[in-house]
């Protein structure tokens, strides 16, 4: 009897293994089948232009090889159009946005902003940049005092730990390829930096008279960091639920990688992946194919001071506008989004460049280069002073300069 039962069990098991669709098979969990693959790609922002291995073109080719169903960009609502397309998508305006927009256009997929929607407004409301500048200045003073007065202290050792982490990160940005930037090694360096600045330093500051107020500021930036990343993670989950079972590429500054991965790892709707887990990307082959590519933008700035380059390109820009050479205008100041320079000036054309004043660095506020004040006469007879802001990029060993914006509002010059 036992023998017959054994043979019967074997036959049933064999039958079940052959029938992939039989009713005895254990059903698949539907939630697993609908998980969205979320590929977080850490980027290095402007450092892409200087990196020898992680160029904007390399970033673009990685995204293209993944063939995503949508691309998420680290942008607020104010920096995209109604379709989610980045406004700054020229090669030299943003390497990430250029790469995403190029791929999205080729594949016909949607782009989605996932940063804090009110990011820029929040920066202004909280005076983020001014406070950050003041905090850094005071922290550097505190660090210098420790180095001079307590070089063998544990506090100095902690400071050295942070400095070494910063050196390691800078080395990676300059020399490492995308697989290193998108690795636990890089994420661990950022974890060390954040532990030092957000937790260890505020505790250490309690011991130093005159620096107690820095504790509150340190906590402000720590809380802002966590709040922003929490919102970013929530927006990624929201997008993932709109693309169940699909693949999303999330472009974010590499500093955000570790915390976004931590926030998403327990989300039921997403399956967080590394790009190198999904594609076999040949970095050397990619680099060889793009070695000679240099976009035709701006002017060559090698051999010029930044002030000289700023004045030179400002003069060339207004001369091109007055002549109506709109192709050259686009080259000297790449337009934002679908902006058309001819339409912008058509109602009141500039007719004379009276003067380009000495370029200077604004005393307050962050600026990408020394602004060049230009005195320009328009068709209606009015004269304005317009301050042109340059941007400098180092690419393939050459320094390029182009105009990125104007500084402040145009000021009318009253005739004497």
C-alpha positions as CSV (number, residue, x, y, z in Angstrom):
1,X,0.0,0.0,0.0
2,X,2.8,2.4,0.9
3,X,4.6,1.6,-2.4
4,X,1.4,2.4,-4.4
5,X,1.0,5.7,-2.4
6,X,4.6,6.6,-3.1
7,X,4.4,6.0,-6.8
8,X,1.1,8.0,-7.0
9,X,2.8,10.9,-5.3
10,X,5.7,10.9,-7.7
11,X,3.4,10.8,-10.7
12,X,1.3,13.7,-9.4
13,X,4.5,15.8,-8.6
14,X,5.9,15.1,-12.1
15,X,2.6,16.0,-13.7
16,X,2.5,19.3,-11.8
17,X,6.0,20.2,-12.8
18,X,5.1,19.7,-16.5
19,X,1.9,21.7,-16.4
20,X,3.0,25.3,-15.9
21,X,-0.6,26.5,-15.9
22,X,-2.2,23.9,-13.8
23,X,-4.5,24.8,-10.9
24,X,-2.2,23.1,-8.4
25,X,0.6,25.6,-9.0
26,X,1.1,28.2,-6.3
27,X,-0.1,31.7,-7.6
28,X,2.3,34.6,-8.0
29,X,1.9,37.5,-5.6
30,X,0.3,40.3,-7.7
31,X,2.1,43.0,-5.8
32,X,5.5,41.8,-6.9
33,X,4.5,41.7,-10.6
34,X,3.5,45.3,-10.5
35,X,6.5,46.8,-8.7
36,X,8.1,49.6,-10.7
37,X,11.9,49.4,-11.3
38,X,13.4,52.7,-10.0
39,X,16.9,53.3,-11.3
40,X,18.6,56.0,-9.2
41,X,21.5,57.5,-11.1
42,X,23.7,59.8,-9.1
43,X,25.0,62.8,-11.1
44,X,27.8,65.3,-10.4
45,X,26.1,68.4,-11.8
46,X,28.6,70.9,-13.3
47,X,31.5,68.4,-12.6
48,X,30.3,66.4,-15.6
49,X,31.9,69.0,-17.8
50,X,35.3,68.5,-16.1
51,X,35.2,64.7,-15.5
52,X,37.2,62.6,-17.8
53,X,35.0,59.5,-17.4
54,X,31.6,60.8,-16.4
55,X,30.8,63.3,-19.1
56,X,27.4,64.6,-20.0
57,X,27.5,62.3,-23.1
58,X,28.2,59.2,-20.9
59,X,25.3,60.1,-18.7
60,X,23.0,60.4,-21.7
61,X,24.1,57.0,-23.1
62,X,23.5,55.3,-19.8
63,X,19.9,56.6,-19.7
64,X,19.4,55.7,-23.3
65,X,20.6,52.1,-22.8
66,X,18.1,51.7,-19.9
67,X,15.2,52.6,-22.2
68,X,13.1,54.0,-19.4
69,X,9.3,54.5,-19.6
70,X,9.8,58.0,-17.9
71,X,12.7,60.1,-16.6
72,X,12.5,61.9,-13.3
73,X,14.6,65.1,-13.0
74,X,15.8,66.8,-9.8
75,X,13.9,70.0,-10.6
76,X,11.1,72.1,-8.9
77,X,8.0,73.1,-10.8
78,X,9.3,76.6,-11.6
79,X,12.1,75.1,-13.8
80,X,9.9,72.9,-16.1
81,X,7.2,73.6,-18.7
82,X,3.6,72.4,-18.5
83,X,4.7,69.0,-19.9
84,X,7.5,68.5,-17.3
85,X,10.2,69.3,-19.8
86,X,13.2,71.2,-18.3
87,X,13.5,74.8,-19.3
88,X,17.3,74.8,-19.1
89,X,18.0,71.9,-21.4
90,X,20.9,73.2,-23.5
91,X,24.1,71.2,-23.2
92,X,25.9,73.9,-21.2
93,X,22.9,75.0,-19.0
94,X,22.5,71.6,-17.3
95,X,24.2,68.3,-18.2
96,X,21.5,66.3,-16.5
97,X,18.6,68.1,-18.2
98,X,20.4,68.0,-21.6
99,X,20.9,64.2,-21.2
100,X,17.3,63.6,-20.0
101,X,15.7,65.8,-22.6
102,X,17.8,64.3,-25.4
103,X,16.9,60.7,-24.4
104,X,13.2,61.6,-23.7
105,X,12.9,63.1,-27.1
106,X,14.4,60.1,-28.8
107,X,12.3,57.6,-26.9
108,X,9.2,59.6,-26.8
109,X,8.8,59.3,-23.0
110,X,7.7,61.8,-20.4
111,X,9.9,63.8,-18.0
112,X,8.7,64.4,-14.4
113,X,10.1,66.9,-11.9
114,X,10.5,65.2,-8.5
115,X,12.3,67.8,-6.4
116,X,10.5,69.8,-3.8
117,X,7.9,71.7,-5.9
118,X,8.6,75.0,-4.1
119,X,12.3,74.6,-3.8
120,X,13.3,78.1,-5.1
121,X,10.6,79.8,-3.1
122,X,11.7,77.9,0.0
123,X,15.3,79.0,-0.6
124,X,14.2,82.6,-0.7
125,X,11.8,82.3,2.3
126,X,14.4,80.8,4.6
127,X,17.3,82.9,3.2
128,X,19.0,79.6,2.6
129,X,22.0,80.8,0.6
130,X,22.8,83.7,2.9
131,X,22.5,81.6,6.0
132,X,24.6,78.9,4.4
133,X,27.4,81.4,3.5
134,X,27.4,82.8,7.0
135,X,27.4,79.3,8.6
136,X,30.3,78.2,6.5
137,X,32.3,81.3,7.3
138,X,31.9,80.9,11.1
139,X,32.5,77.1,11.0
140,X,35.8,77.7,9.1
141,X,36.8,80.1,11.8
142,X,35.9,77.5,14.5
143,X,37.8,74.8,12.7
144,X,40.9,77.0,12.4
145,X,40.9,77.8,16.1
146,X,40.8,74.1,16.9
147,X,43.6,73.3,14.6
148,X,45.8,76.0,16.2
149,X,44.8,75.5,19.8
150,X,44.0,71.8,20.1
151,X,45.7,69.9,17.2
152,X,45.8,66.6,19.1
153,X,42.3,66.7,20.4
154,X,39.5,64.2,19.4
155,X,37.6,67.2,18.0
156,X,40.4,67.9,15.5
157,X,40.5,64.2,14.6
158,X,36.8,64.4,13.8
159,X,37.4,67.5,11.6
160,X,40.1,65.6,9.8
161,X,37.7,62.8,9.2
162,X,35.3,65.2,7.5
163,X,38.1,66.7,5.5
164,X,39.3,63.3,4.3
165,X,35.8,62.4,3.2
166,X,35.5,65.7,1.3
167,X,38.9,64.9,-0.4
168,X,37.7,61.4,-1.3
169,X,34.4,62.8,-2.8
170,X,36.3,65.4,-4.8
171,X,38.7,62.8,-6.1
172,X,35.8,60.6,-7.2
173,X,34.1,63.5,-9.0
174,X,37.2,64.3,-11.0
175,X,38.5,60.8,-11.7
176,X,35.9,58.1,-11.2
177,X,33.5,56.7,-13.7
178,X,29.8,56.4,-13.3
179,X,29.9,53.0,-11.7
180,X,32.0,54.3,-8.8
181,X,29.8,57.4,-8.3
182,X,26.8,55.0,-8.3
183,X,28.2,52.6,-5.6
184,X,28.1,51.9,-1.9
185,X,31.6,53.2,-1.7
186,X,30.6,56.7,-2.8
187,X,27.4,56.6,-0.7
188,X,29.5,55.6,2.4
189,X,31.7,58.7,2.0
190,X,28.6,60.9,1.9
191,X,27.2,59.2,5.0
192,X,30.4,60.1,6.8
193,X,30.2,63.7,5.7
194,X,26.6,64.0,6.8
195,X,27.2,62.3,10.2
196,X,30.0,64.7,10.9
197,X,28.3,67.9,9.8
198,X,24.7,67.1,11.0
199,X,25.3,65.2,14.2
200,X,28.9,65.2,15.6
201,X,29.7,68.9,15.0
202,X,26.6,70.3,16.7
203,X,27.4,68.2,19.8
204,X,31.1,69.3,19.7
205,X,30.0,73.0,19.4
206,X,28.4,72.9,22.9
207,X,31.9,73.0,24.4
208,X,33.1,76.2,22.7
209,X,32.1,79.5,24.0
210,X,30.8,82.0,21.4
211,X,29.8,79.3,18.9
212,X,26.5,78.1,20.6
213,X,24.4,79.8,18.0
214,X,25.9,77.7,15.3
215,X,24.1,74.7,16.8
216,X,20.7,76.0,15.8
217,X,21.9,76.8,12.3
218,X,23.3,73.3,11.9
219,X,20.0,71.8,13.0
220,X,18.2,74.1,10.5
221,X,20.3,72.8,7.5
222,X,20.0,69.2,8.8
223,X,16.2,69.5,9.0
224,X,16.0,71.2,5.6
225,X,18.0,68.3,4.1
226,X,15.8,65.6,5.5
227,X,12.6,67.4,4.6
228,X,13.6,68.0,1.0
229,X,14.7,64.4,0.5
230,X,11.5,63.1,2.1
231,X,9.5,65.1,-0.4
232,X,11.7,63.9,-3.2
233,X,11.1,60.2,-2.2
234,X,7.4,60.8,-1.9
235,X,7.3,62.2,-5.4
236,X,9.3,59.2,-6.7
237,X,6.8,56.8,-5.2
238,X,3.9,58.8,-6.6
239,X,5.4,58.6,-10.1
240,X,6.1,54.8,-9.6
241,X,2.5,54.2,-8.9
242,X,1.6,55.8,-12.2
243,X,3.9,53.4,-14.0
244,X,3.3,50.0,-12.4
245,X,5.6,47.3,-13.7
246,X,7.6,49.8,-15.7
247,X,11.1,51.3,-15.5
248,X,11.8,54.8,-14.2
249,X,15.2,56.5,-14.3
250,X,15.7,59.0,-11.5
251,X,18.5,61.5,-12.0
252,X,19.7,63.1,-8.8
253,X,22.8,64.7,-7.4
254,X,25.0,61.9,-6.1
255,X,24.8,63.3,-2.6
256,X,21.1,62.4,-2.5
257,X,21.7,58.8,-3.5
258,X,22.2,57.2,-0.1
259,X,19.2,58.9,1.6
260,X,16.8,58.3,-1.3
261,X,17.7,54.6,-1.4
262,X,17.2,54.4,2.3
263,X,13.8,56.1,2.1
264,X,12.6,53.9,-0.8
265,X,14.0,50.5,0.2
266,X,10.8,49.5,2.1
267,X,8.3,50.9,-0.4
268,X,6.0,48.1,-1.7
269,X,5.5,49.8,-5.1
270,X,9.2,50.2,-6.0
271,X,12.1,48.0,-6.7
272,X,15.3,50.1,-6.4
273,X,18.0,49.2,-8.9
274,X,21.5,50.3,-9.9
275,X,21.9,51.0,-13.6
276,X,24.8,48.5,-13.8
277,X,22.5,45.7,-12.6
278,X,20.3,46.2,-15.7
279,X,22.7,47.0,-18.5
280,X,26.2,46.0,-19.6
281,X,27.6,49.5,-20.2
282,X,30.9,49.7,-22.0
283,X,32.4,52.9,-20.7
284,X,35.6,52.8,-22.7
285,X,33.8,52.3,-26.0
286,X,31.4,55.2,-25.1
287,X,34.3,57.5,-24.3
288,X,36.1,56.8,-27.5
289,X,33.0,57.7,-29.5
290,X,32.7,61.2,-28.0
291,X,36.3,62.3,-27.5
292,X,36.3,65.0,-30.1
293,X,32.9,66.5,-29.3
294,X,33.0,70.2,-28.3
295,X,29.7,72.2,-28.6
296,X,29.8,75.4,-30.6
297,X,28.9,77.7,-27.7
298,X,30.3,80.9,-26.3
299,X,33.8,82.2,-26.9
300,X,37.2,80.7,-26.1
301,X,38.4,82.2,-22.8
302,X,41.9,80.7,-22.5
303,X,44.5,83.4,-22.0
304,X,41.9,85.9,-20.8
305,X,41.0,86.9,-17.2
306,X,37.4,86.2,-16.3
307,X,36.8,90.0,-16.3
308,X,38.2,90.3,-19.8
309,X,36.2,87.4,-21.1
310,X,33.0,88.8,-19.5
311,X,33.4,92.1,-21.2
312,X,34.4,90.5,-24.5
313,X,31.3,88.2,-24.7
314,X,29.0,91.0,-23.5
315,X,30.2,93.3,-26.3
316,X,29.9,90.5,-28.9
317,X,26.4,89.6,-27.7
318,X,24.9,93.1,-28.0
319,X,26.7,93.7,-31.4
320,X,25.1,90.4,-32.6
321,X,21.6,91.5,-31.4
322,X,21.9,94.9,-33.1
323,X,23.0,93.3,-36.3
324,X,20.1,90.7,-36.1
325,X,22.5,87.8,-36.2
326,X,20.3,85.5,-34.1
327,X,22.3,82.4,-34.8
328,X,25.3,84.1,-33.1
329,X,23.1,85.4,-30.3
330,X,21.9,81.8,-29.6
331,X,25.6,80.7,-29.5
332,X,26.6,83.5,-27.1
333,X,23.6,83.1,-24.8
334,X,21.8,79.8,-25.2
335,X,18.0,80.5,-24.8
336,X,16.0,79.0,-21.9
337,X,13.3,76.6,-23.1
338,X,11.5,77.8,-26.2
339,X,12.6,81.4,-25.8
340,X,13.2,83.3,-29.1
341,X,15.6,86.2,-28.9
342,X,14.3,87.8,-32.0
343,X,10.8,87.9,-30.6
344,X,12.1,89.1,-27.2
345,X,13.7,92.2,-28.7
346,X,11.3,92.7,-31.7
347,X,9.1,95.3,-30.0
348,X,12.0,97.5,-29.0
349,X,15.2,96.6,-30.7
350,X,18.6,97.7,-29.4
351,X,20.2,100.1,-31.9
352,X,23.5,101.1,-30.3
353,X,26.0,99.7,-27.8
354,X,27.2,102.8,-26.1
355,X,29.7,101.3,-23.6
356,X,30.8,98.1,-21.9
357,X,32.0,99.0,-18.4
358,X,34.6,97.2,-16.3
359,X,33.3,93.8,-15.2
360,X,33.1,93.2,-11.4
361,X,32.0,90.5,-8.9
362,X,28.8,91.5,-7.1
363,X,29.5,92.0,-3.4
364,X,26.4,90.1,-2.3
365,X,24.9,87.0,-3.7
366,X,26.3,84.0,-5.6
367,X,27.4,84.6,-9.2
368,X,29.0,82.4,-11.8
369,X,31.3,85.1,-13.0
370,X,32.1,88.8,-13.0
371,X,29.1,90.8,-14.3
372,X,29.7,93.2,-17.3
373,X,27.5,96.4,-17.2
374,X,26.5,97.4,-20.7
375,X,25.0,100.7,-21.7
376,X,22.6,100.0,-24.5
377,X,20.3,102.4,-26.5
378,X,17.0,101.1,-27.8
379,X,14.8,102.0,-30.7
380,X,12.4,104.1,-28.6
381,X,15.3,106.4,-27.7
382,X,15.7,105.1,-24.1
383,X,19.0,104.0,-22.7
384,X,19.5,101.2,-20.2
385,X,22.3,99.7,-18.2
386,X,22.0,95.9,-18.4
387,X,24.4,93.7,-16.4
388,X,25.4,90.5,-18.3
389,X,26.4,87.4,-16.3
390,X,28.9,85.0,-17.8
391,X,29.4,81.3,-17.2
392,X,32.7,79.5,-17.6
393,X,33.1,75.8,-18.5
394,X,36.2,73.7,-18.9
395,X,35.7,71.0,-21.5
396,X,38.3,68.9,-23.2
397,X,41.0,71.1,-21.8
398,X,39.5,74.3,-23.2
399,X,37.8,77.1,-21.2
400,X,34.6,78.4,-22.8
401,X,32.6,81.5,-21.7
402,X,29.0,82.2,-22.5
403,X,26.2,84.4,-21.1
404,X,23.9,82.7,-18.7
405,X,21.7,85.5,-17.5
406,X,21.4,89.2,-16.6
407,X,22.0,90.5,-13.1
408,X,19.0,92.3,-11.6
409,X,16.7,94.5,-13.5
410,X,17.7,96.8,-16.4
411,X,18.1,100.3,-15.1
412,X,17.2,103.3,-17.2
413,X,20.0,105.8,-17.7
414,X,18.7,109.4,-17.7
415,X,20.1,111.7,-20.3
416,X,22.1,114.6,-18.9
